[in-house]
Amino acid sequence: MWLYEKKLQYPVRIKKPNPQMAMYILSQFGGPDGELAASLRYLSQRHHMPIPEAKAMLNDIGTEELAHFEMIGAMVHQLMKNASLEQIKAAGAGTWYTDHDRATWPGTGTGVPFTASYIMSKGDPIADLYEDLAAEQKARATYEHLIDLADDPDVIDPLRWLREREVVHFQRFGEILMKLQEHRDRKHVF
Amino acid sequence: MTGLRESLLNQIRAVEFATLELNLFLNSHPDNQHALRDYNNHVRQLMALKNEYERNFGPLINFGFGYSRCPWQWINDPWPWEYDSGRGY
């Protein structure tokens, strides 16, 4: 089972509302390379991993992604919470306000809902690890795009931290891929 | 009180970040004795910090993983996603 620890993995303290930045960051909440997709991808794939190292890594990184999902949710919430209607309209977030007020919802800022078709669980451990390596690179690139779009240090700081986690996860998944290849090439004689 | 709470949370975050990183590293390097020693040392620090936090502010993890005084402290604000610069948390 999972337990909830009542703290963010890394602090999010945004003082200035910014509905436009909230709309951009929503992609990492419920978008194609977002944290929810990452978590569900790894927590689905862990079941068919043939070696203990791979089971543990997908389980634990899938769990850490939920902590990142929580951080992104906190960022969107804090960017929207005290935004005025004038700010929301000027940011082009009026269509979001129509459906969600200032709420956080797993979809992109353009209203595309989260879908499981963003992820795959193929049942082939090596094919799945290649997907995971690509996913970490795509998430890293997304964070770089978000950092390019941001100008508030309160927003940039957690984004930079999250970007670094993608780099570490890529490294760990690379080590697991090598172990899976060794496992595949080993002779299985009974 | 808010100052102590934030300071303890930051210390917990720092040590738990080390244990999490070492945990992921050990998943792919289970025979690395240096990393394992480092992990176990950080676990000891983390437990001490969590105990201190829970004595002052109630459970950090619910479902039986921390004690509560009366009234039930788990529901106390602020929740992790909440930040209000005016209120200082």
Interface residues (C-beta under 8 A of the other chain):
Chain A: L3 Y4 E5 K6 K7 L8 Q9 Y10 P11 V12 R13 I14 K15 E53 A56 M57 D60 I61 E64 E70 G73 A74 H77 Q78 V168 H169 R172 E175 I176 K179
Chain B: L9 N10 I12 R13 E16 F17 L20 E21 N23 L24 F25 N27 S28 H29 P30 P59 L60 I61 N62 F63 F65 W74 W79 P80 W81 E82 Y83 S85
